[in-house]
Amino acid sequence: MAGELVPLVLIPRYTTFAGDGTFTTIAMEVTEYTGALVNVWRGKLLGTTPTVSFVFEESTDQVSWTDGTGGGAADPGEGLEAQYTPTLRKRWFRIKVTLTGTGPIVTCWAVGFLERRLS
């Protein structure tokens, strides 16, 4: 039986990122959760040869970050939404958005639920 589902907002609707680089959300303490159900959506990529990637990361100390189990979320494509189910094994959780290209811009969001650990 699944644990209680708690609403989760990693990237609010409709957040825009601009510039070649990596953007991360604030780390969330997730020790009372076993996993997440996250929907990722992205709009049109602007710029010269732009690319975007989304990676779920976890950490025990908020200093060293690794890709989480179920870590990478494939780019869902323009105007599309995809669902991912990362497993939460460490204390801290976040999502990393990486933009590459010349002058890349993207609007996206990532929302869903955390699954509370059963006692």
C-alpha positions as CSV (number, residue, x, y, z in Angstrom):
1,M,0.0,0.0,0.0
2,A,1.3,3.4,-0.9
3,G,1.9,6.1,1.7
4,E,0.1,9.4,1.8
5,L,0.8,11.7,-1.2
6,V,1.9,15.2,-0.3
7,P,1.8,18.0,-3.0
8,L,5.2,19.0,-4.4
9,V,6.3,22.1,-6.4
10,L,9.9,21.9,-7.6
11,I,9.6,24.5,-10.3
12,P,6.4,26.7,-10.2
13,R,4.3,27.1,-13.3
14,Y,5.6,29.0,-15.6
15,T,9.2,29.6,-14.7
16,T,11.6,30.9,-17.3
17,F,15.3,30.2,-17.3
18,A,17.7,32.2,-19.5
19,G,21.4,31.8,-20.4
20,D,23.9,29.0,-20.9
21,G,24.3,27.3,-17.5
22,T,22.9,25.2,-14.7
23,F,20.0,26.2,-12.5
24,T,19.0,24.2,-9.3
25,T,16.0,24.4,-7.0
26,I,16.3,24.9,-3.3
27,A,17.0,21.6,-1.6
28,M,14.1,19.9,0.1
29,E,14.5,17.7,3.2
30,V,12.8,14.4,2.3
31,T,13.7,11.8,4.9
32,E,10.1,11.1,5.7
33,Y,9.3,10.2,2.0
34,T,10.2,7.2,-0.1
35,G,9.7,8.6,-3.6
36,A,8.1,11.3,-5.8
37,L,5.8,11.4,-8.7
38,V,6.9,14.5,-10.8
39,N,5.4,15.9,-13.9
40,V,7.8,18.0,-16.0
41,W,6.6,20.3,-18.8
42,R,8.5,22.6,-21.1
43,G,7.7,25.3,-23.6
44,K,9.5,26.3,-26.7
45,L,13.4,26.5,-26.6
46,L,14.7,29.8,-27.8
47,G,18.2,30.7,-28.9
48,T,20.8,29.3,-31.3
49,T,21.0,25.4,-31.1
50,P,19.5,25.4,-27.5
51,T,19.2,22.2,-25.5
52,V,17.7,21.6,-22.0
53,S,18.0,18.7,-19.5
54,F,16.3,18.0,-16.2
55,V,18.0,15.8,-13.6
56,F,16.7,14.8,-10.1
57,E,19.5,15.1,-7.6
58,E,20.0,13.9,-4.0
59,S,22.5,14.6,-1.2
60,T,23.2,13.6,2.3
61,D,24.8,17.0,3.2
62,Q,23.7,19.6,0.6
63,V,27.3,19.9,-0.6
64,S,27.9,16.8,-2.7
65,W,25.0,16.1,-5.1
66,T,24.5,12.9,-7.2
67,D,21.9,11.9,-9.8
68,G,19.0,10.3,-7.9
69,T,17.6,6.8,-8.7
70,G,15.4,7.5,-11.6
71,G,17.7,10.5,-11.8
72,G,17.5,11.9,-15.3
73,A,14.2,13.2,-16.7
74,A,14.3,13.1,-20.5
75,D,13.4,16.4,-22.2
76,P,9.6,15.9,-22.7
77,G,9.7,18.1,-25.9
78,E,8.0,21.4,-26.7
79,G,4.6,21.9,-25.2
80,L,4.6,18.3,-23.7
81,E,4.5,17.0,-20.2
82,A,6.2,13.8,-19.0
83,Q,5.9,12.0,-15.7
84,Y,8.9,10.6,-13.6
85,T,9.1,8.6,-10.4
86,P,12.4,9.3,-8.7
87,T,13.2,7.1,-5.6
88,L,14.3,9.1,-2.5
89,R,17.2,7.5,-0.7
90,K,19.1,10.4,0.8
91,R,18.1,13.3,3.0
92,W,18.0,16.1,0.4
93,F,16.3,16.3,-3.0
94,R,16.2,18.9,-5.8
95,I,16.0,19.2,-9.6
96,K,18.7,20.6,-11.8
97,V,17.9,22.3,-15.1
98,T,20.8,22.7,-17.6
99,L,20.6,25.0,-20.6
100,T,23.2,25.0,-23.4
101,G,23.5,26.9,-26.7
102,T,23.8,30.5,-27.5
103,G,21.3,32.7,-25.6
104,P,19.1,29.8,-24.6
105,I,15.8,30.5,-23.0
106,V,13.1,28.0,-21.8
107,T,9.9,28.2,-19.8
108,C,9.1,25.0,-17.8
109,W,7.6,23.6,-14.6
110,A,7.9,20.5,-12.4
111,V,5.1,19.6,-10.0
112,G,3.7,16.5,-8.4
113,F,3.7,14.6,-5.2
114,L,6.0,13.1,-2.5
115,E,5.0,9.7,-1.1
116,R,5.2,9.6,2.7
117,R,7.2,6.7,4.1
118,L,5.0,4.1,5.9
119,S,6.1,3.6,9.6
